[in-house]
Amino acid sequence: MHWALVQDFVNQRIQPTARATVLSVLSFSGRVVFVLVSWQLFRLQDQVGISRAFAIAGVVGLLATIGCMAWGHRILSPGAASTPGDNGPQM
């Protein structure tokens, strides 16, 4: 997900007192995921070759994109924002 969308999501849903902490944790988490995915991609490349590794990464990325498009709109849509006294968006 693009960082601008993440920041907008956080800015709309997190109280100002916790916003910097949440953004820092999200940034750190993104970097950790990047390292883990890169490491797995390099391991896969050693096992099956670069062409097949990129094909597998492309299929996994496509499935992840379809999943985000199918279910992500429920979380990111402006109508899903919680109101005071509400328990938040229902999933």
LUMVO-485155 format. One record per residue (C-alpha): residue in three letters; x, z, y. Coordinates in steps of 0.02 Angstrom, whole numbers, padded with zeros to 5 digits, always signed. Layout:
residues N
PT/aa/east/up/north
PT/ALA/X/Z/Y;
...
end
This chain:
residues 91
PT/aa/east/up/north
PT/MET/+00000/+00000/+00000;
PT/HIS/+00065/-00041/+00172;
PT/TRP/+00130/+00110/+00268;
PT/ALA/+00018/+00076/+00419;
PT/LEU/-00137/+00092/+00308;
PT/VAL/-00071/+00255/+00236;
PT/GLN/-00039/+00326/+00409;
PT/ASP/-00213/+00276/+00468;
PT/PHE/-00290/+00354/+00312;
PT/VAL/-00194/+00517/+00340;
PT/ASN/-00230/+00521/+00527;
PT/GLN/-00417/+00507/+00496;
PT/ARG/-00429/+00634/+00356;
PT/ILE/-00294/+00768/+00379;
PT/GLN/-00294/+00905/+00508;
PT/PRO/-00157/+00890/+00642;
PT/THR/-00072/+01050/+00583;
PT/ALA/-00034/+00976/+00411;
PT/ARG/-00016/+00793/+00457;
PT/ALA/+00175/+00787/+00473;
PT/THR/+00197/+00876/+00307;
PT/VAL/+00077/+00759/+00219;
PT/LEU/+00162/+00605/+00290;
PT/SER/+00333/+00673/+00238;
PT/VAL/+00275/+00707/+00061;
PT/LEU/+00196/+00535/+00049;
PT/SER/+00355/+00452/+00112;
PT/PHE/+00464/+00549/-00010;
PT/SER/+00344/+00512/-00153;
PT/GLY/+00350/+00326/-00113;
PT/ARG/+00539/+00327/-00119;
PT/VAL/+00540/+00419/-00286;
PT/VAL/+00416/+00294/-00359;
PT/PHE/+00523/+00150/-00295;
PT/VAL/+00677/+00221/-00382;
PT/LEU/+00583/+00249/-00545;
PT/VAL/+00504/+00075/-00545;
PT/SER/+00671/-00007/-00504;
PT/TRP/+00757/+00090/-00643;
PT/GLN/+00624/+00038/-00769;
PT/LEU/+00633/-00143/-00713;
PT/PHE/+00822/-00145/-00739;
PT/ARG/+00803/-00066/-00911;
PT/LEU/+00670/-00195/-00955;
PT/GLN/+00784/-00334/-00895;
PT/ASP/+00922/-00274/-01012;
PT/GLN/+00801/-00273/-01159;
PT/VAL/+00703/-00434/-01138;
PT/GLY/+00794/-00538/-01007;
PT/ILE/+00764/-00565/-00824;
PT/SER/+00629/-00699/-00838;
PT/ARG/+00520/-00599/-00955;
PT/ALA/+00552/-00438/-00856;
PT/PHE/+00490/-00520/-00696;
PT/ALA/+00340/-00594/-00789;
PT/ILE/+00293/-00421/-00854;
PT/ALA/+00319/-00345/-00681;
PT/GLY/+00208/-00481/-00607;
PT/VAL/+00068/-00449/-00731;
PT/VAL/+00078/-00261/-00703;
PT/GLY/+00079/-00288/-00515;
PT/LEU/-00071/-00404/-00527;
PT/LEU/-00168/-00277/-00630;
PT/ALA/-00123/-00138/-00507;
PT/THR/-00180/-00247/-00362;
PT/ILE/-00345/-00286/-00446;
PT/GLY/-00370/-00101/-00482;
PT/CYS/-00333/-00053/-00302;
PT/MET/-00451/-00187/-00237;
PT/ALA/-00589/-00137/-00357;
PT/TRP/-00580/+00052/-00333;
PT/GLY/-00475/+00079/-00178;
PT/HIS/-00611/+00027/-00055;
PT/ARG/-00710/+00182/-00104;
PT/ILE/-00568/+00293/-00044;
PT/LEU/-00510/+00193/+00107;
PT/SER/-00675/+00136/+00179;
PT/PRO/-00720/+00215/+00348;
PT/GLY/-00888/+00270/+00279;
PT/ALA/-00801/+00378/+00150;
PT/ALA/-00727/+00494/+00282;
PT/SER/-00790/+00671/+00266;
PT/THR/-00889/+00754/+00403;
PT/PRO/-00880/+00938/+00455;
PT/GLY/-00969/+01044/+00327;
PT/ASP/-00956/+00905/+00198;
PT/ASN/-00854/+00923/+00038;
PT/GLY/-00769/+00754/+00066;
PT/PRO/-00798/+00584/-00012;
PT/GLN/-00882/+00583/-00180;
PT/MET/-00787/+00489/-00316;
end
